[in-house]
């Protein structure tokens, strides 16, 4: 988990990547969830305080506030579609853990709550509420936030602040493949500190054997906005001064394509390359992956520029302003959480036969110098 303003750990992935310096906070942020007929996302929420809400959002030490932001992807990827929001206050208790299948595939008779949770200290069963937030919106991509009281009411147990933590794994139950991560932490709704380092050096596996994709979730000062999420971010490969990557013999190959995401989305790495570049990089290579938030250019609403870029709106300056915006992408103050996913598309690895599925995820860590 990453506590606010502190680099606390790396991704706790299904393949066993370790985590250090685990902290807790009043809001946890699960940056990616996937739901489909063959995929679900399982989250565990750990609450160590009695400083919570009631079912109407007032302090009463009985509930947590769950917010699920999602986009239905049945009609296509919808990278630039806004996310809708669904939220509820659901029962909790001090020192409780609840493991939930967001898709409702498992625990179908227990509101998505898993592993024989007895519903005594935390009377979730008596509430009649459904914890499977994605049960009725599949197929979907999204993210989840969970928060308790903001700490303005003193907890008699002395547990104010740093009291929520969590884990998640995306489970392709049809094949048995899975990958996971630890949730991010904050003492409010500000998750700009969770943005992956920009740029991050990224290894790209051979495209003819392995699919590489990036899951992108823009982050903001308010990660649980009302009603919908329309935050926009861009990822792109720029390894020197232009869009380019190195092949496996240190040759620099130019010709890349920036990709934008609103709220949450999946981008296949090969879609970030021109056809000519992809043909030269069949065996993969490496590049620097940038991520940054975008805002509409006040001089031209059809254009999007880095969020911290001050657009020159004087007459005749649009071309130079565009070049300046691209050249100064590193001036942006917030970006996106980026997770890389890799899996083999056949029965080989390095051209050699393998008997199972290679399925791996890497969450790109935040910059430890991030001011947030």
N, C-alpha and C positions, 0 to 999 in steps of 0.2 A: 504494500500500500504506500501511497505517497501522501504524507501529511502536508498541510499547507505550508509553503515556504521552506520545506525541508525535503531533500531527496532521500526517501526512506527505504525504498526497495525497488527491485525489478519485477517483471511479470512472474507470477507463480503459475507456470504453464503446466499442462497435462504431462509434458515430457520431463518435468522435474526441475525446471529452473528455480533456483532457491530465492528466498526473499529475506531481507535483513531489516532491522530497525522498524518493525511493525508498530504503527501508531493507530489511534482511533480518533474519531471526530463526530461532530453533531450531524453531518450529512455525509452519506456515501454515494458514490457515483459509479455505476456500472456502465462503461462507455459503449458497450456493444452487446446486442442480443439478436439472435436469428431464430425465426420460427417458420416451419413449413411442415408438410406431411411426413418428412423424414428427419427433420432437425428440430431440436428444442434447446432452450437455454435454462440451466438450473442455477439458481442463486442461493447463497446462504447469507443471512443477515444476522449479525451478532450485536445485541444491545446490552450494555452493562450499566444502564442508569434507570432511575425511576423518574427522571425529568423528561416526561413525554407529553403527548397531546391526549385530548379525548376525541371521540368520533366526530365532533363538530369543529375541531381545530383549536380548542381552548386547553389550557393546562389541566391535566387530570391524571397523569402518570399511567395511562392505560393504552395508548395507541401510538403507532408510527405513521408518518405520512408518506405513502408510496406514490410516485409519479412516473408513468410510463409514456415516453414519447416514441411514436412509431410512424412508419409509412408502409402502407400495403403495397407490395411489389408484384401483385398478380398480373398487372397490366404491363409490366416492364420494370427496368431498374429504377427509373424515376430519381436520378441523382439530384435533380434540381427541384423536386417536389418538397413542400413543407411537411413537417411532422405534425400529426395530430397528437393530442394529449388526453390521457385518461388517468384520474387519480382517485385515491381513497385513503381514509384513515382506517388502519387495520390494527387489531389488538396486539399487544406486546406485554412483556413484563421484564423486570430487571434480571440481567444475566441470562436472557433467553436467546436461543438460536432457532431460527426457522429456515429450513431448506425448502425451496419452492421451485416447482417446474412451471416456468412462465407460460409454456404452451399448453399445459394441462394434459399432456400425453400420459405422464405418470401421476399417480395420486388423483386419478379421475374421480374417485369417490370421496376424496378428502380435500376438495377445493384447491388442489395443486400442492398441498402441504405434504412433505415426504417423511418417511422413516419413523412412523409410529409416534409422532408427537402427541403426548397424552392429553393436551388441552386442559390442564389443571391450573397451574400458575398463570399461564397465558391462555385464556379461554377463547381461542380462535374458533373452535368448532361451534360453540354456543352462539357466536356472532352471526353465523349464517352467511358470511362474506366469502367471496371467491378471491383467492390469492393468485390465481393463474391469469395474469393481466393480459396475456396475449391469446387467450383461448378463442376469442371471437374475431380476431383481426388477421388471421393467417392467410397467405404467407406474408411475413413482415420482417423488417429490420427495425431496430430501435435502440433506445438506451433507457436506463432506470435510475432514478434517484430515490433515496430513502432518508428522511430526517426525523429527529425527535424535537423536543422543545429547543428554542433558540438559546436557552440558558438564562433568560431574564428572570425566571422564577428559580429561586434557590432550591436545590435538591437536598433534602435533609440527610441523604446518605453521603453527601460530600462528593458527588460524582459529576459536577458541572463540567461540561466540555470534554472532548475527546472520548466519546462513549459509544460510537458506532463503527463497525468494521464489516467487511464482507468479502466474499469470493464468488466467482462464477465460472461455469464451464459450458461451452457450446458443444452439444452432444448430437452427433449424427448417428442416431440409434439404429438406423438401417444397416450400417456397415460396422458400427462399433467404434468409429473414430471420434476423438474428442480433443479439445484444447481449452485452456482456461487462463484466468488472470485474477489478481487481487483488485478489489475496488479501490478507487481513489477516495481521499478523505479531505474534508474541509470543515471549518467551524461556521460556514455560511454557505451560500449558493455559488460562490466564486470559485470556478475551477480553471482559471487561466493558468495556474501553476502546473496543471496536468498536461498541458500541450507538449507533444513530443518535440525533442530537440530538432531545431531547424537550422542548418541541414543535418541530416543523419546519413552516415555512410551505409549503403544498403547493398547486400549481395543478391544477385539475381541468378537463379538456377536456370539450366537449359530449358528453353521454351518448348522443345520437342518432346520432353519427358515430364516436365513438372509445371503445373499451373501456379503462378504467383499472383496474389491479389492483395490489395490494401483496403482495410476497413477504416473509414475516416469519420470522426465525430468532432465537428467544430466545438470549441469551448469558449465560455464567456464569463463575464462578471456575474451573470444570473443564469445558471444552468437549468433552472426550472421556471421558465417564463409561463405566463398565463396562456391557456388555450392552444397554442401551437408553437413550433420552433422553426424559424426561418433563417438561422445563422448559416452563413456561407463561408467556406474555406476552399483553398486551392492546394493541390499537391503537384509537384513537377520535378523532373530531373534536371538539375543544372550543376554540372561537375566542375567546369572551369568558368568561363564567362558567357556560356551559351547553353542551350539544351543539348546535353550529350552524356554518354557513358563510356567507360573503358571496357574493351573486350578482355579475354583471358590472356592476351599477350600484350597488354598495356597500350593498345591502339585506341585512340580517342575517336569515337563514332558519334557524329552529331545528327540531330533530327528527332526531337522529342515533342510531345504534345501535352501541355498542361491540362489538368482535369479538375473540375469544380464539383463540390458536394454541398448540398443544403441539408443540415440537421444530422444525417447519418447516411452512409452509402458504401457500397463495394465498388472498387475500381480494379480491373484486371491490369496487371503491369504492362502487358503487351499493348494495351490500348493507349499507353502513354508514349509509344514509339511510332514514328512514321513507318510506312511499309518498308522503305529502304533501310532504315535503321534496324528494324526487326529482322530483316533478311541477313544483315551483317552480324547480328548478335544471337544467332540460333543457340549457341552454347552458353549464353548468359554473360555475366560480367559484374561490374559494380558501378554505382553512381552515387551522387549526393541527392537525397530526397528532401526537398523543401516543403514545408507546410505553413500556411499563413491565412489569417482571416481576410475577407474581402468586404468592401463596401461599394455602393454605387458612386460613380464619378459624378460629382455635382455639376460638372460641365456637360456631361453626356450620360444620361441615365441608362443607355444601352451598354455602357462599359462598366467593368468591375475592376477596382484597383485595391492594392493592399490597404488594410483598414487604417493604418497609422500614416498613410501617405497624404501629404498636403498637396492637393491638385492645383497646378498653375492654371488659372482660368482666364488669363489675359488673352487677348485676341491673337489668333494664329499660333498658339502654343501647344495645341493638342498633341502633335507628333512628338515633340521633345518631352512633353509631360508623360506620355505613354512609355517612352524609353526610360525616363527617370524612375517611373513606378516599378518597372521590371528590375532595373539595376539596384533598387533599394528595397527589395523584398525583405532583406534581413533587418530592416528597421521596424517591422511589425512587432507589436507587444503581446500578441496572443495568437494562437493558431488552432491546432486540432490534435486530438489523440489519434495516433496512427498505429494500427496493428497489421503486421504482415502475416499472411497465411500462405503456406506452401503445401501442395499435395501432388502425388504422382498421378498421371493420367492413364498409365498402362501398367504392365507387370514388370517394368524394368526400373533400375536406378543405376546411373552411370553406364547404361547400356548392358547391364547385367541383370539376370532374372532375380526377382524378389517375389515372395509369396504373399505379401500383405500390402496394406495401404501405408504409405508414408504421409503423415499428416502433422504439420508443425505450425506453431504460431510464435511470433515474436512481437511483444509490445515495445515500441520504441520509447525509451525513457525520456522524461523531461530534462531540460537543461538545468544543471544544478545552480546556475547563476541567474535563473529566471527570477525577476524582481518580485513576482507574485508568490 
